[in-house]
Amino acid sequence: MNDQEKPQGTTEAPPRLMHPYLVLVIAILFPGVGQVMNNMTLRGLAMISFMVLLGWVTYYTTTPEHSYLGRYAGGFFVYAISIVDAYRWARYRWVFFGKQKLPNKP
């Protein structure tokens, strides 16, 4: 038997799944960690990097008369997208890997 062959009847372990609402709460509280909970570490790192980068860019392209939210609008925009992204991937994986049964269609 080759090292690359698997014995018949064995299956791969399913990926570690977390409930989508738990991932949503984690993503809201800790930016980028929702992607890490979905086993997408590089994506989480990219989200955090773009939050900092776009926050920095919008800070230096606005005037002091703008509000705090306006000064860091680029970072907040990526933060909002990262929350939605983490939830959608968690929900997709939750349904795809069978933790939730889809309703039967008539």
C-alpha positions as CSV (number, residue, x, y, z in Angstrom):
1,M,0.0,0.0,0.0
2,N,1.4,3.4,-1.0
3,D,1.7,6.2,1.5
4,Q,-0.6,8.3,-0.7
5,E,-3.4,5.8,-0.7
6,K,-6.0,5.9,2.0
7,P,-7.5,2.8,3.5
8,Q,-11.0,2.1,2.2
9,G,-13.7,3.4,4.5
10,T,-11.8,6.3,6.1
11,T,-13.0,9.8,5.7
12,E,-11.4,13.1,6.3
13,A,-12.3,15.0,9.4
14,P,-14.8,17.7,8.8
15,P,-13.4,21.3,9.3
16,R,-13.8,22.9,12.7
17,L,-17.1,24.8,12.6
18,M,-18.4,27.6,14.8
19,H,-22.0,28.9,14.8
20,P,-22.3,31.8,12.4
21,Y,-23.8,34.1,15.1
22,L,-20.8,33.4,17.3
23,V,-18.5,34.3,14.4
24,L,-20.5,37.5,13.9
25,V,-20.1,38.6,17.5
26,I,-16.4,37.8,17.4
27,A,-16.0,39.8,14.1
28,I,-17.8,42.8,15.6
29,L,-15.6,42.8,18.8
30,F,-12.3,41.9,17.2
31,P,-11.7,43.1,13.6
32,G,-10.2,40.3,11.4
33,V,-10.6,37.5,14.0
34,G,-13.9,36.4,12.4
35,Q,-11.9,35.4,9.3
36,V,-9.4,33.5,11.5
37,M,-12.4,31.6,13.1
38,N,-13.3,30.6,9.6
39,N,-9.8,29.2,9.0
40,M,-9.0,32.1,6.7
41,T,-6.0,33.6,8.5
42,L,-4.4,35.4,5.5
43,R,-7.8,37.0,4.7
44,G,-8.1,38.3,8.3
45,L,-4.6,39.7,8.1
46,A,-5.4,41.4,4.8
47,M,-8.6,42.9,6.3
48,I,-6.7,44.3,9.2
49,S,-4.0,45.7,6.9
50,F,-6.5,47.4,4.6
51,M,-8.3,48.8,7.6
52,V,-5.2,50.5,8.9
53,L,-4.0,51.5,5.4
54,L,-7.4,53.1,4.3
55,G,-7.9,54.6,7.7
56,W,-4.5,56.3,7.4
57,V,-5.2,57.5,3.8
58,T,-8.6,59.0,4.7
59,Y,-7.1,60.6,7.8
60,Y,-4.5,62.5,5.8
61,T,-6.9,63.3,2.9
62,T,-9.5,65.0,5.2
63,T,-9.5,68.2,7.2
64,P,-9.6,68.5,10.9
65,E,-13.1,69.9,10.6
66,H,-14.4,66.4,9.8
67,S,-15.8,64.1,12.5
68,Y,-13.9,61.1,13.9
69,L,-15.9,58.8,11.7
70,G,-15.2,60.9,8.6
71,R,-11.5,61.1,9.3
72,Y,-11.2,57.3,9.4
73,A,-14.0,56.4,7.0
74,G,-11.8,54.1,4.8
75,G,-10.9,52.0,7.8
76,F,-14.5,51.8,9.1
77,F,-15.6,50.8,5.6
78,V,-13.3,47.8,5.5
79,Y,-14.2,47.0,9.1
80,A,-17.9,46.8,8.0
81,I,-17.1,44.7,5.0
82,S,-15.0,42.3,7.2
83,I,-17.9,41.7,9.5
84,V,-20.3,40.8,6.7
85,D,-17.6,38.7,5.0
86,A,-16.9,36.7,8.2
87,Y,-20.6,36.0,8.8
88,R,-21.3,35.0,5.2
89,W,-18.5,32.5,5.1
90,A,-19.4,31.1,8.5
91,R,-23.0,30.7,7.4
92,Y,-22.0,29.1,4.1
93,R,-19.8,26.6,5.9
94,W,-22.4,25.9,8.5
95,V,-25.0,25.0,5.8
96,F,-22.6,23.3,3.4
97,F,-21.0,21.0,5.9
98,G,-24.3,19.9,7.2
99,K,-24.7,21.4,10.7
100,Q,-28.1,22.8,9.6
101,K,-30.6,20.9,7.6
102,L,-32.0,22.8,4.7
103,P,-35.8,23.0,4.6
104,N,-37.5,20.5,2.3
105,K,-39.0,22.0,-0.8
106,P,-42.6,20.8,-1.6
